């Protein structure tokens, strides 16, 4: 279980509080108005954003003081976080061994991860030689390889077309089901939340609340969510 125990995040005049629990293996969307702090919340869980108060607990262990590299977490960002000078193989291998000095077994594991996301035969290509969807698959292959119990998505597929984005979201859902990973997904697109997240955290007015049952929350939105749902149908992506 992931527990945010009386967490407070302060950044200049920005304040976000969270006190919630997420069951292991759950698939949870994180939604809310633009600038409410959705990405900031994920950043705090991942260890990139410091806490002013409170604790982050995973599997009964306090991970609040751990560096991002030591936390049981994989993160997919909007830009996929790929190194342009490295091949797809090496970009994936970084998730296993940053030195890229792999054993024969580890090289086989990288190839298996690329195959799992449909990129067998693309291992020698650099990011510039890949389409946007293929770049997203490289980043996802790194997550597959790491096999961390917590997977955080910060709108990594927002630049993809609807059909390709739906395909990538289903691939994420399938991988999390296979590994038993807990998924938290920031999205500005309500249809994404309905598609793969049974539960949803609402970030609004300085508070992260939930998780709520997704369909019920979106069908019966509170006042803080009503205007956002209307705008999200045609508005630009939330970049916070």
VEXDREN-2710 file (C-alpha; in Angstrom, 1 decimal):
% VEXDREN-2710
k/r/px/py/pz
1/UNK/0.0/0.0/0.0
2/UNK/1.1/3.6/-0.8
3/UNK/0.3/6.0/2.0
4/UNK/0.7/9.8/1.9
5/UNK/0.7/10.6/5.6
6/UNK/-0.2/14.2/6.3
7/UNK/1.9/15.3/3.4
8/UNK/2.4/19.0/2.7
9/UNK/4.3/20.4/-0.3
10/UNK/5.3/24.1/-0.4
11/UNK/6.9/25.9/-3.4
12/UNK/7.0/29.6/-2.9
13/UNK/3.3/30.6/-2.6
14/UNK/2.1/27.2/-3.8
15/UNK/0.7/24.8/-1.2
16/UNK/-0.6/21.2/-1.6
17/UNK/-1.7/18.9/1.1
18/UNK/-2.4/15.1/0.8
19/UNK/-3.5/12.4/3.2
20/UNK/-4.5/9.3/1.3
21/UNK/-3.9/5.6/0.8
22/UNK/-3.6/3.6/-2.5
23/UNK/-4.0/-0.2/-2.5
24/UNK/-1.1/-2.1/-4.0
25/UNK/-1.9/-3.1/-7.6
26/UNK/-4.5/-0.3/-8.1
27/UNK/-4.6/1.8/-11.3
28/UNK/-5.3/5.4/-10.3
29/UNK/-5.7/8.5/-12.4
30/UNK/-4.7/11.9/-11.1
31/UNK/-6.9/14.7/-12.4
32/UNK/-7.7/18.3/-11.6
33/UNK/-7.6/21.9/-12.9
34/UNK/-4.6/23.3/-14.6
35/UNK/-1.9/24.3/-12.2
36/UNK/-3.5/22.5/-9.2
37/UNK/-0.3/20.4/-8.6
38/UNK/-0.9/17.0/-10.2
39/UNK/2.7/16.7/-11.5
40/UNK/4.0/18.2/-8.3
41/UNK/2.2/15.4/-6.4
42/UNK/3.9/12.7/-8.5
43/UNK/7.2/14.5/-8.2
44/UNK/7.0/14.3/-4.4
45/UNK/6.1/10.6/-4.5
46/UNK/9.1/10.0/-6.8
47/UNK/11.4/12.0/-4.6
48/UNK/12.1/14.9/-7.0
49/UNK/10.0/17.4/-5.0
50/UNK/10.8/17.8/-1.3
51/UNK/8.1/17.5/1.4
52/UNK/7.6/20.4/3.9
53/UNK/5.8/18.0/6.2
54/UNK/4.5/14.4/6.4
55/UNK/5.7/11.0/5.2
56/UNK/5.5/8.8/2.1
57/UNK/5.1/5.2/3.0
58/UNK/5.3/2.2/0.8
59/UNK/4.8/-1.4/2.0
60/UNK/5.1/-0.2/5.6
61/UNK/8.4/1.5/5.0
62/UNK/9.0/5.2/5.1
63/UNK/10.6/6.2/1.8
64/UNK/10.4/10.0/2.4
65/UNK/14.1/10.3/2.9
66/UNK/15.2/8.1/0.0
67/UNK/16.7/9.5/-3.1
68/UNK/14.7/9.0/-6.4
69/UNK/17.1/6.3/-7.5
70/UNK/16.5/4.2/-4.4
71/UNK/12.7/4.5/-4.4
72/UNK/10.7/1.5/-5.7
73/UNK/9.4/3.7/-8.5
74/UNK/9.6/4.0/-12.3
75/UNK/8.5/7.3/-13.9
76/UNK/7.4/8.2/-17.5
77/UNK/7.6/11.9/-18.2
78/UNK/6.0/13.9/-21.0
79/UNK/9.4/14.0/-22.9
80/UNK/10.1/10.3/-22.4
81/UNK/13.5/11.2/-20.9
82/UNK/15.5/9.6/-23.7
83/UNK/19.1/10.4/-24.4
84/UNK/19.4/11.4/-28.1
85/UNK/23.0/10.1/-28.6
86/UNK/22.1/6.6/-27.3
87/UNK/20.4/3.8/-29.2
88/UNK/17.1/2.4/-28.2
89/UNK/18.9/-0.6/-26.6
90/UNK/21.1/1.7/-24.5
91/UNK/18.3/4.0/-23.4
92/UNK/16.4/0.9/-22.1
93/UNK/19.5/-0.6/-20.6
94/UNK/20.1/2.5/-18.5
95/UNK/17.1/1.4/-16.4
96/UNK/19.0/-1.7/-15.4
97/UNK/22.6/-0.6/-15.3
98/UNK/23.6/3.1/-15.8
99/UNK/27.2/2.1/-16.7
100/UNK/25.8/0.1/-19.6
101/UNK/28.2/-2.7/-18.8
102/UNK/25.8/-5.5/-19.2
103/UNK/26.2/-9.2/-18.7
104/UNK/24.9/-11.6/-21.4
105/UNK/21.8/-12.3/-19.2
106/UNK/21.2/-8.6/-18.8
107/UNK/21.5/-7.9/-22.5
108/UNK/18.9/-10.7/-23.1
109/UNK/16.6/-8.9/-20.5
110/UNK/16.9/-5.6/-22.5
111/UNK/16.0/-7.4/-25.7
112/UNK/13.0/-9.1/-24.1
113/UNK/11.8/-5.7/-22.8
114/UNK/12.0/-4.2/-26.3
115/UNK/10.2/-7.1/-27.7
116/UNK/7.5/-6.8/-25.1
117/UNK/6.7/-3.3/-26.3
118/UNK/6.8/-4.2/-30.0
119/UNK/10.3/-2.8/-30.8
120/UNK/12.2/-6.0/-31.7
121/UNK/14.5/-5.0/-34.5
122/UNK/14.7/-1.3/-33.5
123/UNK/17.3/-1.7/-30.8
124/UNK/20.1/0.1/-32.8
125/UNK/18.0/3.2/-33.7
126/UNK/18.5/6.5/-31.9
127/UNK/15.5/8.5/-30.7
128/UNK/15.6/10.8/-33.8
129/UNK/15.2/7.8/-36.0
130/UNK/12.0/6.7/-34.2
131/UNK/8.4/8.0/-34.4
132/UNK/6.8/9.6/-31.3
133/UNK/5.0/6.4/-30.5
134/UNK/8.2/4.4/-30.9
135/UNK/10.0/6.7/-28.5
136/UNK/7.2/6.2/-26.0
137/UNK/7.7/2.5/-26.3
138/UNK/11.4/2.8/-25.6
139/UNK/10.6/4.7/-22.4
140/UNK/8.0/2.1/-21.5
141/UNK/10.5/-0.8/-22.2
142/UNK/12.7/0.8/-19.5
143/UNK/9.8/0.6/-17.1
144/UNK/9.3/-3.1/-18.1
145/UNK/12.9/-3.8/-17.4
146/UNK/13.0/-2.1/-14.0
147/UNK/10.0/-4.0/-12.8
148/UNK/9.4/-1.5/-9.9
149/UNK/6.2/-1.9/-7.9
150/UNK/5.2/1.7/-8.4
151/UNK/4.8/3.2/-11.9
152/UNK/4.1/6.9/-12.3
153/UNK/2.9/8.4/-15.6
154/UNK/3.1/12.1/-16.1
155/UNK/1.2/12.5/-19.4
156/UNK/3.9/10.7/-21.4
157/UNK/1.5/10.0/-24.3
158/UNK/-0.2/13.5/-24.5
159/UNK/1.5/14.3/-27.8
160/UNK/0.3/11.1/-29.5
161/UNK/-2.9/10.9/-31.7
162/UNK/-6.0/9.4/-30.1
163/UNK/-5.6/5.9/-31.5
164/UNK/-1.9/5.5/-30.7
165/UNK/-2.4/7.0/-27.2
166/UNK/-5.2/4.5/-26.6
167/UNK/-2.9/1.7/-27.7
168/UNK/-0.1/2.9/-25.4
169/UNK/-2.4/3.2/-22.4
170/UNK/-3.7/-0.4/-23.0
171/UNK/-0.1/-1.6/-23.2
172/UNK/0.6/0.1/-19.9
173/UNK/-2.4/-1.4/-18.3
174/UNK/-1.4/-4.9/-19.6
175/UNK/2.1/-4.5/-18.3
176/UNK/0.9/-3.4/-14.8
177/UNK/-1.5/-6.3/-14.7
178/UNK/1.3/-8.7/-15.6
179/UNK/3.7/-7.3/-13.0
180/UNK/1.2/-6.4/-10.3
181/UNK/2.5/-2.8/-10.3
182/UNK/0.6/0.1/-8.8
183/UNK/-0.1/2.8/-11.4
184/UNK/-0.6/6.5/-10.8
185/UNK/-1.3/8.5/-14.0
186/UNK/-1.6/12.2/-14.3
187/UNK/-3.9/13.1/-17.2
188/UNK/-5.8/16.1/-18.5
189/UNK/-7.9/13.8/-20.6
190/UNK/-11.0/12.4/-18.8
191/UNK/-11.3/9.6/-21.3
192/UNK/-7.9/8.3/-20.3
193/UNK/-9.0/8.1/-16.7
194/UNK/-12.2/6.2/-17.7
195/UNK/-10.2/3.9/-19.9
196/UNK/-7.7/2.4/-17.5
197/UNK/-8.1/3.8/-14.0
198/UNK/-10.7/2.3/-11.7
199/UNK/-9.9/4.9/-9.1
200/UNK/-9.1/8.6/-9.3
201/UNK/-7.3/11.2/-7.1
202/UNK/-8.7/14.7/-7.4
203/UNK/-6.2/17.6/-7.0
204/UNK/-7.9/20.9/-6.5
205/UNK/-7.9/23.9/-4.2
206/UNK/-4.6/22.9/-2.6
207/UNK/-5.7/19.4/-1.6
208/UNK/-5.2/16.0/-3.2
209/UNK/-8.2/13.9/-2.2
210/UNK/-9.3/10.3/-2.8
211/UNK/-8.9/7.9/-4.4
212/UNK/-12.5/7.9/-5.6
213/UNK/-14.3/5.4/-7.8
214/UNK/-13.5/6.9/-11.3
215/UNK/-16.9/6.5/-12.9
216/UNK/-18.8/7.9/-9.9
217/UNK/-16.5/10.9/-9.5
218/UNK/-16.7/11.8/-13.2
219/UNK/-20.4/11.2/-13.4
220/UNK/-21.0/13.2/-10.3
221/UNK/-18.3/15.8/-10.2
222/UNK/-17.9/18.2/-7.2
223/UNK/-17.9/21.9/-7.9
224/UNK/-14.1/22.0/-8.1
225/UNK/-14.2/19.5/-10.9
226/UNK/-17.2/20.6/-13.0
227/UNK/-15.5/23.5/-14.9
228/UNK/-12.4/21.4/-15.5
229/UNK/-14.3/18.5/-17.0
230/UNK/-16.0/20.9/-19.4
231/UNK/-12.7/22.6/-20.4
232/UNK/-10.8/19.3/-20.6
233/UNK/-12.8/18.2/-23.6
234/UNK/-11.3/20.7/-25.8
235/UNK/-8.6/22.6/-23.8
236/UNK/-4.8/22.4/-24.1
237/UNK/-2.7/19.9/-22.1
238/UNK/-2.0/20.8/-18.5
239/UNK/1.8/21.3/-18.3
240/UNK/2.3/21.7/-14.6
END
